[in-house]
Amino acid sequence: MSDVVHLPDHGGDGRGVLFDGAPKTVRLALDAGDRVPPHQHPGTEIVCYVVEGEIEMGLGDETIDLVGGDAARFSGDQDISPRAREDSVALLVLAEG
């Protein structure tokens, strides 16, 4: 059986797991200027797809700028801290790496 979700239906507090089980799939919504504190997801590879907006993604000692339509892949074994430059929505998939 397939699972389907409609991203706009998952407003909530800005973060929400879309499906049960692996890979963990999360919708992240940030208002302009909001930042997620540095954190790690050890043992995972992460794909981040920016649906809309602009996100400055802190990755360890590196910062990458992502805009709507961009996708990035990175290791969860480092400090990760996204900051929204404008109201933004992203989809993150965390898979065992």
N, C-alpha and C positions, 0 to 999 in steps of 0.2 A: 504494500500500500504506500502511496506517496503522500507526503505532507506538504501543504501549501499555506503560506501566510501572506497577508497583505501588510507591508511595512507601515503604511500610514495608520493602521489600526493599533499599532504598538507604541502609543505615546508615553504614558506612565511617567516615571521619574528620570527619563533620559537613557536608561540602560535596561535592556530586557533580553532574556534568552528566548530565542525564537522556536527552538525545537528541543525536545528531550534527547539525551544521549549524545554520542560523538558523531561528527565533530561538533564542538560547542559553537553555536552561531548566535551572535549578539548584535542587536541594533543599538547604536550609540547616538544619542541626540544631545547636542551641546548648544547652549545659547552663546552668542558672541562674547568672548572674553573668558568663558568657563574653561577650566583645566581639570583634568583627572590627575591626581597626585601620582608621582612616580611609583610604579609597581612592576612586578614580574609575573610571568606565567612559565615557570621552569619546565623544560622538556617539551615545549610546544613550538610549532611554526605557526605564524599568524599571517593571514591575508586580510588587509583592510581595503575596502572599496568605499570611496566617498561618493555617496548618492547625490548630495547637494552641499554647497557651502565651501569653506576653505579651512583646512586643519593644518596646524603646525605640529608635527609629530616628533616629540623628543624620543630618541632611541639611543640610550647610553650617552656617548659623547657626541652623537650626531643629531642633527635636526633636519627633517625633510618637510617640504611644503607640498601639501596635497590639495587639489581642487576637485570639484564635482566631476566625476568620470574617471579619476585617477584610481589605480589600484597599486598597492605596495605589499611586498612579502618581507617578513623579518622574523628574527628569532625572539622567542619569549624569554630567553635566558639573559635579558638585559633590562635595565630600567626603561619603562615605557610611560610616556606622559603626553597624551594629546591635548592640544589647546585650540579652541575654535577662534579663528580670526573673525568669523561672522557666524550667524546661526547655521548649524551644520548637522547633517545626518550621515552616519557611516554604518556599514555592515562589516562585522569582523567575524572571521572563521578561525577557530583555534583547533589545530590538529596535532596529535602526538607527533613529535619530530624525532 
